[in-house]
Amino acid sequence: MADGTMMHLAADLSFAHANGSWRGKGSWTGYPYYGRAEMYEDIARIVERGCFDMVFFGDAAETPHDSDGDFSEAVRYGVNWPKLDMMPTVVAMSRVTRHLGFGITMSTTYHHPFHVARLFASLDHITEGRIAWNAVTSAYRNEARCWGHDDIMAHEARYARAHEHIRATKALWDSVDPDAVVMDPRTGVFADPTKVRHVDFSGEHFRIQGPLPVLPGPQHSPPIIQAGQSPAGLALGAEFADYQFAANGTLATMREHRAAMDEALVAAGRKDRDVGMLWSIRVEVLDSPDDLARRDREYLDMQPPGAPIKNMSALFGVDLSRYPPDTLLGEIVEDVRSAHTHWGYLADAVRSAGADTPLLEYAEQRLLRGAAEAVGTPEQIADRMEELHEATGRNGGFILSRLTQVPGTLRRFVDEVVPVLQRRGLLRTEYSGATLRDHLLT
Ligand SMILES: Cc1cc2nc3c(=O)[nH]c(=O)nc-3n(C[C@H](O)[C@H](O)[C@H](O)COP(=O)(O)O)c2cc1C
């Protein structure tokens, strides 16, 4: 629970190098090849200076294909591609910071709980208690094929497996007591075997004897973050999450989502407000009022031909370029629902933008502002963030969305907006706890 007046902040670095951002003003241009650590280390230093809770890396381990099975456009223009495994980068970032946390993604659909439990317990040690797991069920069709499946697993089946996965992972984290280590040089005893147990987990998807061959790290169970818009997604978060990410386009749908989460929490036997929300938000410090339109145009111009529709097609696993140009959102609902992908996003879009919104108009807007928005002077940005924070019950904070060109826009946010938030008592001025869990929950 993040129940307080303070705002929590994360920075979404999932696509820092992709989708045209690599050539945008203030982007990673000028740093060595993106697979190296220098830029990410600088970002870590910048956001720690801004007292952020964490940086975040989403993941879908795939090369986007179009409906004919061709990936050349995605590769040519760097559309959601390339995608490194960011675990090693997180370790590098943790070595140049002391307090900043790291949210990193592993799929409950494609990875085994034993692997996830062992990796996150190990990361908890090496980052000194600053790792969180973004537990996702993965809704990209080609990702399924990369992990050896013919097609994407149905939405409900993915979520059923996720429940079992997280239960098994948590059981593994609990299979070794924190005080198991003895390390007595006199007797030669390293650890007390009575403090280590089998888990003997037996479910529909996983059978695991255990125990985990890793001692608990400083957080014991790394915080679990999750994003789910659908009833099944909300139910998973209500059962296991410490925090949720949510990308809602309007204050009305943000409030609806908060209320739905609270209802799901009570249904799961927890207290309402028990899960803090990090709302995805696009933040832009503008030099003049007409700067936003210019930046929108610049960003759209950086995109490959047809990018808005392609991006949406990839998100929904439906080839939307085959629809006539004047198609309305309401007309794609059934096809998207039956594709078992990110149905929750479309449901939110239909509620916030309306079923009669033209598809292309929505696709462009989604690329630019798939989430909430705070733009203008630093004071105006702080006003909007404060308003949204207040109106959604001051329970969590924001994740600066992936449109953020880094490190440029992050540096501006930290230098110009953070001091305003701090002056208003909305953001910590220094870190107080020892671990990411401490920071997220206070
Ligand atoms: C900030 C944010 C980050 C996300 N990161 C990932 C990710 O890394 N990988 C992924 O497959 N899905 C990711 N998602 C999608 C969610 O896991 C989820 O599928 C989506 O919110 C739709 O909800 P539903 O699955 O309940 O339909 C993310 C969503 C948000 C809002």
Ligand as a Chemical Component Dictionary entry (heavy atoms), coordinates in Angstrom:
data_LIG
# 
_chem_comp.id                   LIG 
_chem_comp.type                 NON-POLYMER 
_chem_comp.pdbx_formal_charge   0 
_chem_comp.three_letter_code    LIG 
# 
loop_
_chem_comp_atom.comp_id 
_chem_comp_atom.atom_id 
_chem_comp_atom.alt_atom_id 
_chem_comp_atom.type_symbol 
_chem_comp_atom.charge 
_chem_comp_atom.model_Cartn_x 
_chem_comp_atom.model_Cartn_y 
_chem_comp_atom.model_Cartn_z 
_chem_comp_atom.pdbx_ordinal 
LIG C1  C1  C 0 3.025  0.639  -17.736 1  
LIG C2  C2  C 0 2.685  -0.689 -18.367 2  
LIG C3  C3  C 0 3.695  -1.604 -18.622 3  
LIG C4  C4  C 0 3.427  -2.845 -19.216 4  
LIG N1  N1  N 0 4.458  -3.681 -19.476 5  
LIG C5  C5  C 0 4.231  -4.825 -20.159 6  
LIG C6  C6  C 0 5.328  -5.656 -20.512 7  
LIG O1  O1  O 0 6.465  -5.352 -20.210 8  
LIG N2  N2  N 0 5.078  -6.786 -21.209 9  
LIG C7  C7  C 0 3.819  -7.170 -21.565 10 
LIG O2  O2  O 0 3.668  -8.222 -22.188 11 
LIG N3  N3  N 0 2.746  -6.407 -21.214 12 
LIG C8  C8  C 0 2.933  -5.249 -20.539 13 
LIG N4  N4  N 0 1.877  -4.434 -20.211 14 
LIG C9  C9  C 0 0.514  -4.900 -20.555 15 
LIG C10 C10 C 0 -0.176 -5.498 -19.363 16 
LIG O3  O3  O 0 0.579  -6.557 -18.841 17 
LIG C11 C11 C 0 -1.602 -5.972 -19.677 18 
LIG O4  O4  O 0 -1.577 -7.008 -20.629 19 
LIG C12 C12 C 0 -2.449 -4.835 -20.189 20 
LIG O5  O5  O 0 -2.529 -3.854 -19.182 21 
LIG C13 C13 C 0 -3.844 -5.281 -20.642 22 
LIG O6  O6  O 0 -4.574 -5.802 -19.565 23 
LIG P1  P1  P 0 -5.226 -7.255 -19.615 24 
LIG O7  O7  O 0 -4.096 -8.237 -19.810 25 
LIG O8  O8  O 0 -5.908 -7.392 -18.299 26 
LIG O9  O9  O 0 -6.165 -7.282 -20.786 27 
LIG C14 C14 C 0 2.106  -3.210 -19.579 28 
LIG C15 C15 C 0 1.072  -2.292 -19.296 29 
LIG C16 C16 C 0 1.342  -1.050 -18.702 30 
LIG C17 C17 C 0 0.217  -0.102 -18.452 31 
# 
loop_
_chem_comp_bond.comp_id 
_chem_comp_bond.atom_id_1 
_chem_comp_bond.atom_id_2 
_chem_comp_bond.value_order 
_chem_comp_bond.pdbx_ordinal 
LIG C1  C2  SING 1  
LIG C2  C3  SING 2  
LIG C2  C16 DOUB 3  
LIG C3  C4  DOUB 4  
LIG C4  N1  SING 5  
LIG C4  C14 SING 6  
LIG N1  C5  DOUB 7  
LIG C5  C6  SING 8  
LIG C5  C8  SING 9  
LIG C6  O1  DOUB 10 
LIG C6  N2  SING 11 
LIG N2  C7  SING 12 
LIG C7  O2  DOUB 13 
LIG C7  N3  SING 14 
LIG N3  C8  DOUB 15 
LIG C8  N4  SING 16 
LIG N4  C9  SING 17 
LIG N4  C14 SING 18 
LIG C9  C10 SING 19 
LIG C10 O3  SING 20 
LIG C10 C11 SING 21 
LIG C11 O4  SING 22 
LIG C11 C12 SING 23 
LIG C12 O5  SING 24 
LIG C12 C13 SING 25 
LIG C13 O6  SING 26 
LIG O6  P1  SING 27 
LIG P1  O7  DOUB 28 
LIG P1  O8  SING 29 
LIG P1  O9  SING 30 
LIG C14 C15 DOUB 31 
LIG C15 C16 SING 32 
LIG C16 C17 SING 33 
# 
